[in-house]
Amino acid sequence: MAPEAEKIQKSEEQWREELTPDQYRVLREAGTERAFTGELWDVHDQGVYRCAGCGAELFSSDAKFDSGTGWPSFIAPAEDEAVETARDWKMVIPRTEVRCSRCGGHLGHVFNDGPRPTGKRYCINSCALELDRES
């Protein structure tokens, strides 16, 4: 996503109309889908992972790896500007939340236990993503 891309702002009513109940719970209410239940956690197709809320390009399939956690995991976003991070204090141990920088949708969390070269594990909810498969 280009840094100059316009931010998406919609009312909660608009989001509810456009998203599935699961997508709304995750993207707009910072929910989490259960491990090993999402459609994309074990997909290995080539393509671009986009935000299910606004279509912004978030991750490349080249950055995806099997973390064994039951959620799609990536070593890095497609572009640094594609996502924003913030501290999440909802659990006993603080985590780093990952949001789409274009629409502000909650995607998941990033941890410092990923593989090289980044050492990062972007642990993302399947329902927050749409895979644009390569032909």
N, C-alpha and C positions, 0 to 999 in steps of 0.2 A: 504494500500500500504506500502510495506517495505521501510524504509529510503534509502536503497541501490539501489532501483529500478532506472534503467537508464532513464534519461530525454529523451523525444521524441522531435526531431527537424526535421522539414520538411519545404520545401519551401512553399510560399503562393500558388504557382501553385499546389503543391501536396495536400494542404489542400482543395483548391477549387474543385479538382477532387474527393476527398473522402467524403466531407461533402455536405449536401443539402444546397441550398442557405440560408435558415433560420439558419441552424447550423453554417454556415460560418459567417454570420452577427453577431450572438451572440458570438460564441466561439473565433473568430479571430478578430472581429472589435468591441467587447464589446457592442453589441447591446442588446436590451431588447424586448422580445415578449410582446404583449398586454396581460393584465390581463385577466384571465378566458378563454384564447384561447388555451393554451398548452394542450397536450394530458395527462400529468401526474398530473396536479394540484389537481384533485379530485379523484385520484386513491388510493385505500386503500389496494391493494394486498401486500402480504408479499414478501420480496426479497431484493435485493441489487441494489442500484442506482449507475450506472457507468457513467463515462465521455463518452459522445457521440463522442469525438474526439480521445480518446486513449484506452478506456475500463477500466481505473483505477477505483477501488472501491472507491466511494466517501461517500455515505450515506447508512444507513440501514433503512428499512421501519419502524423499531422499534423507530427511532428518528423522524419520520415524524408526523406532526400535522396540523390541519386545522387552518390556521392563518386568513382566511377570506380575504386574499389579492388577490387571483386568481393565485398564483404561488405556486409550491411545496415548503413547508417550513419544516425545520428540526431544532432540538435543538442542534445538534452537528454532525460533520463529523464522519465517521466510525473510522478513526484514525486521530489524530491531524495532522500528516504529510501528509495526503491525499490532503489537500488544503493549499493554501497560501493566505495571505491577504495583501492589500495595500490600501493607501488612494486614494479615487476617488474624484477629484475636479471638475467634469463636471457639477454638480448642484450648486445651491446657497449655500446649506448646504453640507459640506463634508460628504462622505459616506465611508464605508469600502468595497472595492471590494473583491470578492472571486474568486480565480483561481485554476484550477487543478494544483497540484504541479508537475505532471508528464509531461504534454504537454503545460502548461501555458494557457490553454483555459479559457476564461472568463465564469464564471458560473452564477454570480449574485452578491448579496451583503449580508452582515450580519449586523443585527441591535441588539440593546440591549433591545428589548421589547418582548422577547420570554417568554415562560412558564418556570417554574422550572423543573429540577434542575439547568439548565445552564443560564437561562435568555436570551438566544440568539435565534434569528430567522434568520436562513440561508435561504434567499429568493432566490430561484434558478430557472432559466429559464428551462421549460420543455424540449425544444429542445436541451439543453446542456447535457441532461441526457438520459440514456437508462436503463429501469428497467429489471433486470435479475430476473424474478419471481421464487419463490420457487415452487417446484412441489407438 
